[in-house]
Amino acid sequence: MSRPVSYNVNIKPLESDISIGESPEGVPGEGFFATSLDKVVGMARKNSIWPLPFATSCCGIEFMATMGSHYDLARFGSERVGFSPRQCDLLMVMGTIAKKMGPVVKQVYLQMAEPRWVIAVGACACSGGIFDTYSVLQGIDQVVPVDVYVPGCPPRPEAILDGFIRIQDLVGKESLRRRNGEKYKLLLESYGIQ
Ligand code: SF4
């Protein structure tokens, strides 16, 4: 007796072109490629970002969609979402942050090793959103430095991906000396971080 459903009736041809990450600027040659250390480290870092989703409300649901197969954040080398700050380098704050929660966001940030980056996802994380009230933090940049702001209430997964790509640009172009520089030290000191 034949099976009621047949599989692979119309076999699709295999895709021949596999997309490969852009190589940094440099001098190509036969069997070698010369470039600077900054660019190699930047390329490696930007294509292997480990996000820490700090999701407190509705924007977190949009992030779930962003991780799902349709939008698929893993395409950018970030399928390894971590929930320990000690292993992650990108803090993604998604949702309303109450003032009571502010010190927790800061503690999580402090537990992350350098280099670390931060995205504020959605109007609440960026500016408090519609909650202009006594209990809500009016933007997470009051407690930690933010690298990229993603607007929207909630932002669509495309907007979250766009913010993520902007972080990748920053990560790829960041100088290896930036974190030891005076300017960065002053930025952290403005947040009371030594
Ligand atoms: S920005 Fe809008 S969707 Fe996102 S957490 Fe705030 S209220 Fe919810």
Residues whose N, C-alpha, C, O or C-beta is under 5 A from the ligand:
A	BS01	SF4	S57 C58 C59 G95 T96 G122 A123 C124 G129 G152 C153 P154
